[in-house]
Amino acid sequence: MNLDDACRLSIEHLAAHGSSDITRESLEAALISAHKVDLMSEVRAKIRHGDVNNMGFKPIQYILTPKNRYVFDYRKAAIIDPLCLAKYTAIVLQAAPEIEKSRIPTSEKIVFSARFAPNDGALFDKSIGYGDWRERVKELANDSSCTYVVQCDIASFYDRINIHRVESTLLSIGLDKQIVSTLNSLLLLWSKKDSYGIPVGNAASRIVAEAALIDIDRYLIDAGVKFVRYVDDFRIFAPDLITAQRWMNLLTTRLFRDGLMLNTGKTKLYLADKDEDAAGASVDETPETIIRKVTKLTGGYNRVARSFIMPASDKYEAFLRIDIPQEIEVLEATGIPEFSGIQKLIISCLIQQRFDLLEKIAIICGEYLYSLEYFVDMLLKNSDVIPQQNKENITNHYAQLVLTSGFGALEWHQATLAKLLSSDGYFRKSALIHIVKAPAKDSVTYPSMIALEGLRGRLTREEFRTIREWFDRCDEWEKRRVISASIALPEDERKAWGRAIKPMLQADFLATKMVDNLIRGQEP
């Protein structure tokens, strides 16, 4: 793909789908949409410099975000400056068609992740994905030739990708040396010359990650291993125990050559379960089986349900039979309850309309934080259903939790509560202002970003003037949101402030556009 097409597709993708598939940067998505043409020109001009050191790349922020249903299972998600991400994506897109050509064809039904097929701003083929991979796993496990299934994934995959190995792979498939050199220099810059690790949470890195596994996929096929893969998640289908162990040794040995290893804690060998769907068809549905099906829809590849989906009304009966107070006692007595147990109680409270008990579950979710994002999403989606007094009590509890000294170190969960406390029905201005004011030097500013978005249009002039005093110590993400919140000022005062801060923002393309609007008397 030539540079012009790559720049255009990069900007269109970011405008349509946002900067990240993990964090939420809605302000930047709106700014990218509003300034597409100028951004394309800026990205193209920077990349044409040829030298990464002259392309204006900035350091990355990182935030730990829950990866799985286990208590301490987190991934390090990247928060990349939007213009830097646009440039990174454009560089990768120049290589993407050749990378896709070199992968196992989709017709082989082996690799199901991030199949490059751009269309209307989307980069990947929507007709193939995680759900198709799961169905293929079932199909192969039910095949008469399969006796044993090996389930395994690569430990800390994105963090352990060897940048020089990626460079060698891209050169071996015939990519332009200048594109490969530019990408390699950028990844080394962001890794601080550590030679491994790519940023998690964006489409460009998904393409690079798939390139990193091209040689490993080919090796397994040449060795006769029967497998399927979704990102770093493998399933191997063996006719006997000896073959299963031999194929596992082949995969482990080949991964070692690239500096990768399997996550031994999640590696499982089990007998293939034949006709699983048919065997379970006559069994009455329990709350647990219903939850598993719903969670598959909401969790996807993240394996933890972040989005709340209510079961269909014909499934309510299973939840109406649950003794919620007794279940809460059992759950509290377990020490570290399973997420599915908390999930079952949340749904039961809604179906039985036991909103008083929902307050108890709010406290539990504030302690066992792997369930907090799911619970907050439920609160937002059911705001009109939950009585006002119960909402007040839950909101007060979480607002107080935000104010505690230790909670600020849990940045992802603090951002989750900032989202809740920004919303109608749960709004708490004082808690949001505390989140904006509190970050330490070593803290990621993502919670503050979400809080500032929630404060826009809800600040008095004096409250904004207080926040404005913190402007100089804000990072670029926060500064853009403070500028956005300046609608609290009268127009003339807003114009004057815009003229005063513009010289300090020359390195931030989007913030400069916002300030230009201020000076013209428009909303940022």
C-alpha positions in Angstrom: 0.0 0.0 0.0 1.4 3.4 -0.9 1.9 6.1 1.7 -1.0 8.3 0.5 -3.5 5.4 0.8 -2.0 4.3 4.1 -2.4 7.8 5.6 -5.9 8.1 4.4 -6.9 4.7 5.7 -5.2 5.3 9.0 -7.2 8.5 9.7 -10.4 7.1 8.5 -10.0 4.1 10.8 -9.2 6.2 13.8 -12.1 8.5 13.1 -14.5 5.6 12.8 -13.2 3.3 15.5 -11.3 5.5 18.0 -7.7 5.3 19.1 -7.9 2.1 21.2 -9.9 -1.1 21.6 -9.3 -1.0 25.4 -9.4 2.6 26.6 -12.0 5.3 25.6 -10.8 8.5 24.0 -14.0 9.9 22.6 -12.7 13.5 22.4 -9.8 12.6 20.2 -12.0 10.5 17.9 -14.3 13.6 17.5 -11.2 15.8 16.8 -9.8 13.4 14.2 -13.2 13.3 12.4 -13.3 17.1 12.4 -9.8 17.6 11.0 -9.3 14.6 8.7 -7.8 16.4 5.8 -5.3 18.4 7.8 -4.4 15.3 9.8 -3.7 13.3 6.6 -1.4 16.0 5.4 0.4 16.2 8.7 0.9 12.5 9.0 2.1 12.2 5.4 4.6 15.0 5.8 6.0 13.6 9.1 6.5 10.1 7.7 8.2 11.5 4.6 11.0 12.7 6.8 12.2 9.1 6.7 14.0 9.3 10.1 11.8 8.2 13.1 13.7 10.7 15.3 12.3 13.6 13.1 8.7 12.3 12.9 7.6 13.8 16.2 6.9 10.6 18.1 6.2 10.9 21.8 6.4 8.5 24.8 3.5 6.1 25.5 1.5 6.0 28.7 0.6 2.6 30.0 -2.3 1.4 32.2 -3.0 -2.0 33.7 -6.4 -3.2 32.6 -8.1 -6.5 33.6 -7.4 -9.3 31.2 -9.2 -12.2 32.6 -11.6 -13.4 35.3 -8.8 -14.0 37.7 -8.0 -11.5 40.4 -4.5 -10.5 39.4 -4.6 -11.1 35.7 -3.9 -7.7 34.0 -2.5 -6.6 30.7 -0.5 -3.4 30.1 -2.5 -1.3 27.7 -0.9 1.5 25.8 -2.3 5.1 25.6 -0.7 6.6 22.5 -0.9 10.2 21.4 -3.5 10.3 18.6 -1.2 11.8 16.0 1.6 9.3 16.9 -0.9 6.5 16.6 -2.0 7.8 13.2 1.6 7.8 12.1 2.3 4.3 13.5 -0.9 2.9 11.9 0.1 4.5 8.5 3.6 3.0 8.7 2.1 -0.5 9.5 -0.6 -0.2 6.8 2.0 0.2 4.1 3.1 -3.3 5.0 -0.3 -4.8 5.9 -1.2 -6.2 2.4 2.0 -8.1 2.1 1.8 -9.4 5.7 -1.7 -10.7 5.0 -0.6 -12.4 1.7 2.1 -14.2 3.7 -0.2 -15.6 6.4 -2.1 -18.9 6.2 -5.0 -18.3 3.9 -8.4 -18.0 5.5 -9.7 -20.9 3.4 -7.5 -23.2 5.5 -9.6 -22.3 8.6 -6.5 -22.3 10.9 -5.8 -18.6 11.8 -8.9 -16.5 12.6 -7.5 -13.3 14.1 -7.0 -9.8 12.5 -7.4 -10.8 8.9 -6.6 -7.7 7.0 -9.4 -6.7 4.6 -10.0 -2.9 4.8 -13.5 -1.6 4.2 -15.2 1.7 5.2 -12.6 2.5 7.8 -12.5 -1.0 9.2 -9.2 -2.8 8.8 -10.2 -6.4 9.4 -12.5 -8.9 7.8 -15.8 -8.8 9.8 -16.8 -12.2 8.5 -14.1 -14.1 10.4 -13.2 -13.7 14.1 -13.3 -15.1 17.6 -16.7 -16.7 17.3 -15.7 -18.6 14.1 -12.5 -19.8 15.9 -14.6 -21.2 18.7 -16.9 -23.0 16.3 -13.9 -24.4 14.5 -12.4 -25.7 17.8 -15.7 -27.5 18.5 -15.8 -29.0 15.0 -12.2 -30.3 15.1 -12.6 -31.6 18.7 -15.7 -33.6 17.5 -13.8 -35.0 14.5 -13.2 -38.8 14.7 -9.5 -38.3 14.2 -9.2 -36.3 17.5 -8.8 -37.9 20.9 -6.9 -35.3 22.8 -7.1 -31.5 22.7 -4.3 -29.2 24.0 -5.3 -25.7 25.1 -2.5 -23.2 25.5 -1.5 -19.6 24.9 1.7 -17.5 24.8 2.7 -15.9 28.1 2.7 -12.0 27.9 2.7 -12.3 24.1 2.7 -8.6 23.1 5.2 -7.7 25.8 7.6 -10.5 24.7 7.5 -10.1 20.9 11.1 -9.8 19.7 11.3 -6.6 17.5 14.3 -7.8 15.6 12.6 -11.2 14.8 9.7 -9.2 13.4 12.1 -7.2 11.3 13.7 -10.4 9.9 10.2 -11.8 9.1 9.1 -8.7 7.3 12.3 -8.6 5.2 11.9 -12.3 4.4 8.5 -11.8 2.9 9.8 -9.1 0.6 8.6 -5.9 2.2 10.3 -2.6 1.2 13.4 -2.2 3.4 12.7 1.4 4.2 9.2 0.6 5.6 10.7 -2.2 7.7 13.5 0.0 8.9 11.1 2.8 9.9 8.8 0.4 11.8 11.7 -1.3 13.5 13.2 2.0 14.6 9.9 3.2 16.0 9.2 0.0 18.0 12.8 0.2 19.4 12.2 3.8 20.3 9.0 3.0 22.2 10.6 -0.1 23.9 13.5 2.1 25.0 15.9 -0.1 23.0 14.9 -3.2 25.0 14.4 -5.1 21.6 11.1 -6.6 22.6 7.5 -5.6 23.2 4.9 -3.8 21.1 2.1 -1.5 22.4 -1.2 -3.3 23.3 -4.7 -2.0 22.4 -4.6 -0.8 18.7 -5.1 -2.2 15.3 -1.6 -1.5 14.0 -0.1 -3.7 16.8 -2.6 -6.5 16.0 -1.1 -6.5 12.4 2.4 -6.6 13.8 1.6 -9.3 16.2 0.2 -11.5 13.5 3.4 -10.9 11.5 5.4 -12.1 14.4 3.7 -15.5 14.2 3.9 -16.1 10.5 7.0 -18.3 10.8 5.6 -20.2 13.7 2.4 -21.0 11.9 4.3 -22.2 8.9 6.6 -24.4 11.0 3.6 -26.1 12.7 2.0 -26.8 9.3 5.2 -28.2 7.9 5.5 -30.4 10.9 2.0 -31.8 10.4 0.6 -30.3 13.6 -3.2 -30.0 13.5 -4.0 -26.7 15.2 -6.0 -23.5 15.1 -5.1 -20.1 16.4 -6.7 -16.9 17.5 -3.9 -14.3 18.3 -1.7 -16.1 20.9 -4.4 -18.7 21.8 -3.7 -22.2 20.3 -5.7 -25.4 20.2 -4.0 -28.6 19.1 -6.0 -31.7 18.1 -4.1 -35.0 18.4 -5.1 -38.6 17.7 -3.3 -40.0 20.7 -1.4 -39.0 23.9 2.1 -39.4 22.4 1.3 -37.2 19.4 -0.2 -34.6 21.7 2.9 -34.4 23.7 5.2 -34.4 20.7 3.3 -31.6 19.0 3.3 -29.6 22.2 7.1 -30.0 22.4 7.4 -28.8 18.8 5.4 -25.7 19.6 7.3 -25.0 22.8 10.7 -25.4 21.2 9.8 -23.2 18.2 8.5 -20.5 20.5 11.7 -20.5 22.5 13.6 -19.7 19.3 11.7 -16.4 19.1 12.1 -15.6 22.8 8.5 -16.7 23.6 7.1 -19.3 25.9 3.7 -20.8 26.8 1.7 -19.8 29.8 2.1 -23.0 31.8 -0.6 -22.1 34.3 -3.2 -22.0 31.5 -1.9 -25.0 29.4 -4.4 -27.9 29.6 -4.5 -31.3 28.0 -8.0 -33.0 27.9 -10.0 -35.7 26.2 -12.0 -34.4 23.3 -15.6 -33.9 24.3 -17.7 -35.5 21.5 -21.1 -34.1 20.6 -21.0 -31.6 23.5 -23.9 -29.6 22.2 -26.1 -32.6 21.6 -25.3 -34.1 25.0 -26.3 -30.9 26.7 -29.5 -30.3 24.8 -31.8 -32.2 27.1 -30.4 -30.7 30.3 -32.4 -28.0 32.0 -30.7 -24.6 31.9 -29.3 -23.3 35.2 -28.3 -19.8 36.0 -24.7 -20.9 35.5 -25.3 -22.2 32.0 -27.3 -19.2 31.0 -24.5 -16.9 32.3 -21.9 -18.8 30.3 -23.8 -18.2 27.1 -24.4 -14.5 27.8 -20.8 -14.0 28.9 -19.5 -15.4 25.6 -21.4 -12.6 23.9 -20.0 -9.9 26.1 -16.6 -11.1 27.0 -15.3 -12.1 23.6 -11.6 -12.6 23.5 -11.0 -10.7 26.7 -12.5 -13.6 28.6 -13.9 -11.2 31.2 -17.4 -9.7 30.8 -17.1 -6.0 30.8 -20.4 -5.3 29.2 -23.7 -6.2 30.9 -26.3 -8.0 28.8 -29.6 -9.1 30.4 -30.7 -12.7 29.7 -33.8 -13.1 27.6 -37.1 -13.0 29.5 -37.7 -16.7 28.9 -34.6 -17.4 31.0 -35.8 -15.4 34.1 -37.3 -18.4 35.9 -33.9 -19.8 36.7 -33.0 -16.6 38.5 -36.3 -16.1 40.3 -35.6 -19.3 42.2 -32.4 -18.0 43.7 -32.3 -17.2 47.4 -30.2 -14.0 47.1 -29.5 -13.3 50.8 -28.3 -16.8 51.3 -26.2 -16.7 48.1 -24.6 -13.4 49.3 -23.7 -15.1 52.6 -22.1 -18.0 50.8 -20.3 -15.7 48.4 -18.9 -13.5 51.2 -17.7 -16.6 53.1 -15.6 -17.9 50.1 -12.9 -15.3 50.5 -12.3 -14.7 46.8 -15.6 -15.3 45.0 -15.7 -16.4 41.4 -16.8 -13.6 39.0 -19.7 -15.9 37.7 -21.1 -16.0 41.3 -21.2 -12.2 41.5 -22.6 -12.0 38.0 -25.5 -14.4 39.0 -26.4 -12.3 41.9 -26.4 -9.0 39.9 -28.8 -10.5 37.4 -31.0 -12.1 40.1 -31.3 -8.7 41.9 -32.6 -7.1 38.7 -35.0 -9.9 37.9 -36.4 -10.1 41.4 -36.2 -6.3 41.8 -34.3 -6.6 45.1 -32.6 -3.3 44.7 -31.8 -3.1 48.4 -29.5 -6.1 48.0 -28.0 -4.5 44.9 -26.4 -2.1 47.3 -24.7 -4.9 49.1 -23.4 -6.2 45.8 -22.1 -2.7 45.1 -19.9 -3.0 48.2 -18.7 -6.5 47.1 -17.8 -5.2 43.6 -15.8 -2.4 45.2 -13.7 -4.9 47.0 -13.4 -7.6 44.3 -12.5 -5.2 41.5 -12.5 -7.8 38.7 -16.3 -7.4 38.8 -16.5 -3.6 39.0 -16.6 -2.8 35.3 -19.4 -5.2 34.7 -21.4 -3.9 37.6 -20.9 -0.3 36.6 -22.1 -1.1 33.0 -25.2 -2.7 34.5 -25.9 0.5 36.6 -25.6 2.7 33.5 -27.8 0.5 31.4 -30.5 0.2 34.1 -30.4 3.7 35.5 -34.2 4.1 34.7 -35.1 0.9 36.4 -33.2 1.2 39.7 -35.0 3.4 42.3 -33.5 6.8 43.0 -32.7 6.1 46.7 -30.8 2.9 45.8 -28.9 4.8 43.1 -28.1 7.5 45.7 -26.7 5.0 48.2 -24.6 3.2 45.6 -23.3 6.5 44.2 -22.4 7.8 47.6 -20.5 4.6 48.4 -18.5 4.8 45.2 -17.9 8.5 45.4 -16.5 7.9 48.9 -14.3 5.0 47.6 -12.8 7.4 45.0 -11.8 9.8 47.8 -9.8 7.1 49.8 -6.1 7.5 49.5 -5.3 4.0 48.3 -7.8 3.8 45.5 -6.1 6.3 43.3 -3.3 3.8 42.6 -5.9 1.5 40.9 -6.1 3.6 37.8 -8.3 1.4 35.6 -10.9 1.0 38.3 -10.8 4.6 39.2 -11.5 5.4 35.6 -14.4 3.0 35.7 -15.9 4.9 38.6 -15.2 8.2 36.9 -17.3 7.0 34.0 -20.1 6.1 36.4 -19.9 9.4 38.4 -19.9 11.4 35.1 -23.3 10.0 34.1 -26.8 11.3 34.7 -28.3 9.7 37.8 -24.9 9.1 39.4 -23.2 12.4 38.9 -20.8 13.5 41.6 -18.9 16.7 40.8 -16.7 16.7 43.9 -15.5 13.2 43.3 -14.6 14.0 39.7 -12.7 17.1 40.6 -10.8 15.1 43.2 -9.8 12.6 40.5 -8.5 15.5 38.3 -6.6 17.0 41.2 -5.1 13.9 42.7 -2.8 12.2 40.2 0.8 11.8 41.4 3.8 12.1 39.0 4.1 8.4 38.6 0.3 7.9 37.8 -1.2 7.4 34.4 -3.7 10.2 33.7 -6.5 8.1 32.2 -8.9 8.4 35.2 -8.4 12.2 35.1 -9.1 12.2 31.3 -12.5 10.5 31.9 -13.3 12.8 34.9 -12.6 15.9 32.9 -14.8 14.7 30.1 -17.6 14.2 32.6 -17.2 17.7 34.0 -17.5 19.4 30.6 -20.6 21.6 30.6 -21.2 21.0 34.3 -18.6 23.5 35.8 -19.3 27.0 37.0 -16.9 29.7 35.9 -15.2 29.7 39.3 -14.8 25.9 39.3 -13.3 26.0 35.9 -10.9 28.8 36.9 -9.7 26.5 39.7 -9.1 23.6 37.3 -7.4 26.0 34.9 -4.7 26.7 37.6 -3.6 23.0 37.2 -3.2 23.4 33.4 0.6 23.7 33.4 1.1 20.4 35.2 -1.4 18.5 33.0 -0.2 16.2 30.2 -1.5 16.7 26.7 -4.5 14.4 27.1 -5.7 16.4 30.1 -4.9 19.7 28.5 -7.2 18.9 25.6 -10.0 18.2 28.0 -9.4 21.3 30.0 -9.6 23.3 26.8 -12.9 21.5 26.0 -14.3 22.3 29.4 -13.5 26.0 28.9 -17.1 26.5 27.7 -17.7 27.4 31.3 -16.1 30.8 30.6 -17.8 33.7 28.9 -16.8 34.0 25.2 -14.4 37.0 25.6 -12.6 35.4 28.5 -12.4 32.1 26.6 -10.8 33.9 23.6 -8.2 35.7 25.8 -7.3 32.4 27.5 -6.9 30.7 24.1 -4.5 33.4 22.9 -2.5 33.0 26.1 -2.0 29.2 26.0 -1.6 28.8 22.2 2.2 29.3 22.3 2.5 26.4 24.8 0.7 23.9 22.6 2.6 24.0 19.3 3.7 20.3 19.8 0.1 19.1 20.0 -1.6 19.3 16.6 -5.2 18.6 18.0 -4.9 21.0 20.9 -3.8 23.7 18.5 -6.9 23.2 16.4 -9.0 23.4 19.6 -7.4 26.7 20.7 -7.8 28.2 17.2 -11.5 27.6 17.6 -11.5 29.3 21.0 -9.8 32.3 19.6 -12.4 32.5 16.8 -15.2 32.5 19.4 -16.2 28.9 18.6 -16.6 26.0 21.0 -13.3 24.0 21.1 
